[in-house]
Amino acid sequence: MTTIRDIADFVRIINEQPEWNDTIRGILLGRELLELPQRFAEFVRVTEENNRLVAERLGRLESDVAELKTGVAELTTGVAGLQTDMSEMKTWRSETTLRLDRIEGRLGNLEGAEAERQVHSDIVNIASRRLGLTRARIIQSRIVARTPEFQDLINDAEDQNVITEEQGDHLERADVILVARRRNDRQAVHAVAEVSINVADYDITRARERADTLSAIMDTPALALTVGGNIGPAQQELAASLGVTTIIVPRLAI
């Protein structure tokens, strides 16, 4: 039997009986503290494994990010190229539109010139039938140059401030100017005609303004006419309000 009288005896006995260490340690520390080193070692192992997995995933993520950056860079380059193509296409479309506008303008001029040619060839008959005129003759048109006598009348009116130079220039650009006599009373008259395939507002107002200028120069009445293939209701009302005679020639319509 081992008798322990003080702590010195207890220490001595422990040193003499080393096989008691685990039993005494278990009594003093308890199972949880005894298992702490093992648990810590397991914790370290799991932590290292997790760190390894995290490192692998980070590596894959960095690779994916690098591929994504490459893809974004390629996409950016593609978008830049597309923008360049679109810019070139817009430029081409703008140039094409401009060319088409020019072509349409030239076609419009050709159509207008053809309409004027057709009207010019028959304007005397048209005026005689529709306006009750006789002895009609052209003194100015886009095809026939104005007579020297008529040009002198315009110049004299400008010199005498009867009309302005602007009004004179405006009159000189009239499509057709006729001199004739009214059939019913033999009164001498002049007529200013604006020719257009589709009679527009500006054709009507120009005819009125040029007829007024001509009336200021001559001692005779001046009729305002528009000759065309088509005219809309609004233009008919405008012509009626301004005292402009509209003559529709179906063969001019398109």
C-alpha positions, 0 to 999 in steps of 0.5 A, a space after each residue: 500500500 502506498 501512503 501519500 502524506 504530502 505533494 512531495 510523496 505524490 510527485 515521487 510516486 509518479 516519478 517512480 510509477 511512470 505507467 500511472 501518468 496517463 491515468 492521472 493525466 486523464 483524471 486531472 485533465 479530462 478526456 476533452 483536454 486530452 483529445 485536444 492535440 489530436 483534434 488540433 492536428 485534425 483541424 490543421 490537416 483539414 485547414 491545409 486541405 481546404 487551403 489547397 482546394 481554395 488555391 486550386 479554385 482560385 487558380 481555375 478562377 484566375 484562368 477563367 478570368 484571363 479567358 474572359 478578359 481575352 474574350 472581352 478584348 476580342 469582343 471589343 475589337 469586334 465591336 470596334 470593327 463593326 462600328 467602323 463597318 457601320 460608319 462606312 455603311 452610313 457614309 456609303 448610304 449618305 453618299 448614295 442618298 446624295 447621288 439619288 437626290 442628284 439623280 432625282 433632281 436631274 430627272 425632275 429637271 428633265 421631266 420639267 423641261 419635257 413638260 415645258 417643251 410640250 406646253 411650249 409647242 401647244 401654249 398658243 392653242 391652249 391659251 386661245 381655247 381656255 382663255 378666249 384669246 386670239 393672235 397669241 404669240 410667245 415673247 419669252 419662254 425657257 425655249 425662246 429667248 425674250 425679244 429685244 423690245 421686251 427686254 428693253 421694257 424690263 430695263 426701262 422699268 427698272 431704270 425708272 424705278 417702276 419695278 426693282 431689279 429683283 422683280 425684273 430678274 424674277 420676271 425674266 425667269 418666267 416659264 412662258 410669257 404671251 401677248 395676245 388679244 381677248 377674242 370678245 373685245 379685242 383688248 390687248 393682254 399679256 399672260 404669264 404661265 408657270 409650267 409644272 407637272 404637279 402644280 405646287 403652291 410656289 407655282 401659283 404664287 410665282 405666277 401671281 407675282 410675275 403677272 403683277 410685275 408684268 402689269 406694272 410694266 405694260 399698259 395692258 392687263 396681265 393674266 396669271 396662269 399655271 399649266 400642269 398635269 395635276 393639281 390638288 384641292 388645296 392648290 385649287 383653292 389657293 389659285 382661286 384666292 389669288 386670281 390665278 387661272 389653272 389649266 390642266 393638261 392630262 398628257 403632262 400627268 405622270 
